[in-house]
Structure formats: structure tokens, C-alpha cells
Amino acid sequence: MITVQKQHIANWIVAGYLADLHTVHEKLRCFEQKYSQTWDEFSMQIKKSSVEDFSRWDDYIEWKAYMKINNELQFKIDEVRRGNFEVA
């Protein structure tokens, strides 16, 4: 039988999440560069706009999804670092 320390598994899990997070940050950076705005600024502008721009609306939906994924990954990383996980 092999014994693996919980911390080693935590490090491995966090490394995977950090790789995913890097990809998400690149996507978010692309949107910020494309619109020269932060998510909050872009979101407010979309919500206030009376003009229908489907391209911007599509970007809004995608950007919002990446923001959600970013938050979920950050939460998972924090939980694993605190030791709040189980190995099945």
C-alpha cells in the first residue's frame, strides 16, 4: 500500500485549478483589452444601453461566464488550501 500525504494531494489539485485559472484570466484579459474596460464598466454599459448590439451582448454573456468560472475556481483553490476537501 502507498501512503500519500493530504498536503501532496492538495498541492496537485491546486496546481490543476491554477492552470485552469490562468486560462480564464487570459480570456478575461482579452475582453478587457477588446473593450478597454473592466467587467463592471462593461456590464453597466450593456445594461444601460438602449441600442441592441448582438455582438456586444454575446461578449457580455461569455465574459460573465468567465467571471463566474473565475470566482468558482478561486473558491475551490481557497477551500483546498484550507484542507476542506476529501479524497474518495
C-alpha positions as CSV (number, residue, x, y, z in Angstrom):
1,M,0.0,0.0,0.0
2,I,1.2,3.5,-0.8
3,T,0.6,6.3,1.7
4,V,0.1,9.8,0.2
5,Q,0.0,12.9,2.4
6,K,-3.1,15.0,2.2
7,Q,-0.9,18.1,1.5
8,H,0.6,16.5,-1.5
9,I,-2.8,15.8,-3.0
10,A,-3.9,19.4,-2.1
11,N,-0.8,20.7,-4.0
12,W,-1.7,18.6,-7.0
13,I,-5.3,19.7,-7.0
14,V,-4.4,23.4,-6.6
15,A,-1.9,23.2,-9.4
16,G,-4.7,21.9,-11.7
17,Y,-7.0,24.7,-10.6
18,L,-4.3,27.3,-11.1
19,A,-3.7,26.1,-14.7
20,D,-7.4,26.5,-15.4
21,L,-7.4,29.9,-13.7
22,H,-4.6,31.0,-15.9
23,T,-6.6,30.2,-19.0
24,V,-9.6,32.0,-17.6
25,H,-7.5,35.1,-16.8
26,E,-6.2,35.2,-20.3
27,K,-9.8,35.2,-21.6
28,L,-10.8,37.9,-19.2
29,R,-7.7,40.0,-20.2
30,C,-8.7,39.7,-23.9
31,F,-12.2,41.1,-23.1
32,E,-10.7,43.9,-21.1
33,Q,-8.3,44.8,-23.9
34,K,-11.0,44.5,-26.6
35,Y,-13.3,47.0,-24.8
36,S,-10.7,48.9,-22.8
37,Q,-12.9,48.4,-19.8
38,T,-13.3,46.3,-16.7
39,W,-16.1,43.8,-16.4
40,D,-18.0,46.2,-14.1
41,E,-17.8,49.1,-16.5
42,F,-18.8,46.9,-19.5
43,S,-21.6,45.3,-17.6
44,M,-23.1,48.6,-16.5
45,Q,-22.8,50.0,-20.1
46,I,-24.6,47.0,-21.6
47,K,-27.4,47.2,-19.0
48,K,-27.9,50.9,-19.7
49,S,-27.7,50.7,-23.5
50,S,-30.9,51.1,-25.4
51,V,-29.2,50.0,-28.7
52,E,-29.3,46.3,-29.5
53,D,-25.8,45.1,-30.4
54,F,-25.8,41.4,-30.6
55,S,-22.0,41.1,-30.8
56,R,-21.5,43.0,-27.6
57,W,-24.4,41.1,-26.0
58,D,-22.7,37.8,-26.9
59,D,-19.4,39.0,-25.5
60,Y,-21.3,40.1,-22.3
61,I,-22.7,36.6,-21.9
62,E,-19.3,34.9,-22.5
63,W,-17.4,37.4,-20.3
64,K,-20.0,36.9,-17.5
65,A,-19.5,33.1,-17.8
66,Y,-15.7,33.5,-17.4
67,M,-16.2,35.8,-14.4
68,K,-18.3,33.1,-12.8
69,I,-15.7,30.4,-13.6
70,N,-13.0,32.6,-12.2
71,N,-14.9,33.0,-8.9
72,E,-15.7,29.3,-8.7
73,L,-12.0,28.4,-9.2
74,Q,-10.9,31.0,-6.6
75,F,-13.3,29.5,-4.1
76,K,-12.1,25.9,-4.9
77,I,-8.5,26.9,-4.5
78,D,-9.2,28.6,-1.2
79,E,-11.1,25.5,0.1
80,V,-8.4,23.1,-0.9
81,R,-5.7,25.3,0.7
82,R,-7.7,25.3,3.9
83,G,-7.9,21.5,3.7
84,N,-11.6,21.5,3.1
85,F,-11.7,18.5,0.7
86,E,-12.0,14.8,0.8
87,V,-10.4,12.1,-1.3
88,A,-12.8,9.3,-2.3
